[in-house]
């Protein structure tokens, strides 16, 4: 598997509106939309994104990090061979991704850009 970087960070919170305002107005990040994503998305200069979702909007996790991979299917196969389960691949207008729980007990993602 070829990991190319960290391309996504997300948070889910009861304070979605204030957090969205903070990210846009205080941090100065530009907001954008992606069909199929139920969160407020912001772009960073390196091409990565930050998402603000409603509490529970990212499943059982309040935080998530996404590792950009060159080939998602290859990464899933390598995880399976290593005994690391993932959920089924999902897709939106920008990327394909799977979630997995790492040994630290936290949720992470493998992401392939379309």
C-alpha positions as CSV (number, residue, x, y, z in Angstrom):
1,X,0.0,0.0,0.0
2,X,1.2,3.5,-0.8
3,X,0.1,6.1,1.7
4,X,0.4,9.5,0.2
5,X,-0.4,11.7,3.2
6,X,-3.2,12.7,5.5
7,X,-6.0,14.2,3.4
8,X,-8.9,14.5,5.8
9,X,-9.7,15.5,9.3
10,X,-13.2,15.7,10.7
11,X,-15.1,16.5,13.8
12,X,-18.7,15.9,14.9
13,X,-20.2,18.2,17.5
14,X,-23.3,19.6,19.1
15,X,-21.8,23.0,18.3
16,X,-21.8,22.6,14.5
17,X,-22.8,26.1,13.6
18,X,-20.3,27.9,15.9
19,X,-17.6,25.5,14.9
20,X,-18.4,26.1,11.2
21,X,-18.2,29.9,11.7
22,X,-14.9,29.5,13.6
23,X,-13.3,27.5,10.9
24,X,-14.5,29.8,8.1
25,X,-14.1,33.2,9.9
26,X,-11.3,32.7,12.4
27,X,-9.2,30.1,10.7
28,X,-10.1,31.6,7.3
29,X,-10.6,28.4,5.5
30,X,-12.7,28.4,2.3
31,X,-15.9,26.3,2.5
32,X,-16.9,24.0,-0.4
33,X,-19.5,21.3,-1.1
34,X,-19.2,17.7,-2.3
35,X,-22.3,15.8,-3.4
36,X,-23.0,13.0,-0.9
37,X,-21.3,14.6,2.1
38,X,-23.4,15.6,5.0
39,X,-21.0,18.0,6.6
40,X,-19.6,21.5,6.2
41,X,-16.3,21.0,4.3
42,X,-13.3,23.4,4.2
43,X,-10.3,23.2,2.0
44,X,-6.7,23.6,3.0
45,X,-3.9,24.8,0.6
46,X,-2.3,21.3,0.4
47,X,-5.6,19.9,-1.0
48,X,-6.7,18.2,2.3
49,X,-10.1,18.9,3.8
50,X,-11.6,19.5,7.2
51,X,-15.2,18.5,7.9
52,X,-17.6,19.7,10.6
53,X,-20.6,17.4,11.1
54,X,-23.5,17.3,13.5
55,X,-23.0,15.0,16.5
56,X,-23.4,11.4,15.3
57,X,-22.9,12.6,11.7
58,X,-19.7,10.5,11.5
59,X,-21.1,7.4,13.1
60,X,-19.7,6.4,16.5
61,X,-16.7,8.7,16.3
62,X,-16.4,12.4,17.1
63,X,-13.0,12.7,15.3
64,X,-11.6,11.1,12.2
65,X,-8.4,11.2,10.1
66,X,-8.1,10.1,6.6
67,X,-5.0,8.6,5.0
68,X,-4.7,9.3,1.3
69,X,-3.8,6.1,-0.5
70,X,-2.9,5.5,-4.2
71,X,-5.2,2.5,-4.6
72,X,-8.0,1.8,-2.2
73,X,-8.7,-1.7,-3.3
74,X,-5.1,-2.7,-2.8
75,X,-5.1,-1.1,0.6
76,X,-8.2,-2.9,1.6
77,X,-6.7,-6.2,0.5
78,X,-3.5,-5.5,2.5
79,X,-5.6,-4.7,5.6
80,X,-7.6,-7.9,5.2
81,X,-4.3,-9.9,4.9
82,X,-3.1,-8.2,8.1
83,X,-6.4,-9.0,9.9
84,X,-7.6,-5.4,10.0
85,X,-11.3,-5.2,9.1
86,X,-12.8,-2.3,7.3
87,X,-16.3,-1.3,6.5
88,X,-17.6,-1.5,2.9
89,X,-16.2,1.0,0.5
90,X,-18.3,4.2,0.2
91,X,-18.1,6.9,-2.4
92,X,-19.0,10.6,-2.9
93,X,-18.4,12.9,-5.8
94,X,-14.8,13.4,-4.8
95,X,-13.4,10.2,-3.3
96,X,-13.8,6.5,-2.3
97,X,-13.1,5.6,1.3
98,X,-13.4,2.9,4.0
99,X,-13.3,3.2,7.8
100,X,-11.3,1.1,10.2
101,X,-10.5,1.0,13.9
102,X,-6.8,1.1,14.7
103,X,-5.2,-0.5,17.7
104,X,-5.7,2.8,19.7
105,X,-9.4,2.2,19.5
106,X,-10.1,5.3,17.3
107,X,-11.7,5.5,13.9
108,X,-9.6,6.3,10.8
109,X,-10.2,6.3,7.0
110,X,-8.4,5.2,3.9
111,X,-9.2,7.6,1.1
112,X,-8.7,7.4,-2.7
113,X,-9.3,10.5,-4.7
114,X,-11.4,10.0,-7.8
